[in-house]
């Protein structure tokens, strides 16, 4: 019966974007990171990380970003928009700033590999 009915368009679900906000913290009370995912429907998923080793604020921010990307992979999130309040991290990851210090370059490479 081919040719008797027109081909109907196939409705494929469009992949929607999630949002991931990350923040790292370093101070006298400890080291940690926070990750907040917002689903396309507006639901929020909160995740915190406690680091048991010393980090600078920028290193904590990179650790939170790497942890968030790993979590996104585990949740099978394929499209994510990332937000960070660290202009240094954003600049290095987007290529607008050079990662000069060795550890920052390693963190940048790690995040880009994820």
Beta strands, then each sheet from edge to edge (+ up, - down):
strand 1: 18-27
strand 2: 30-38
strand 3: 44-51
strand 4: 80-84
sheet 1: 3+ 2- 1+ 4+
end
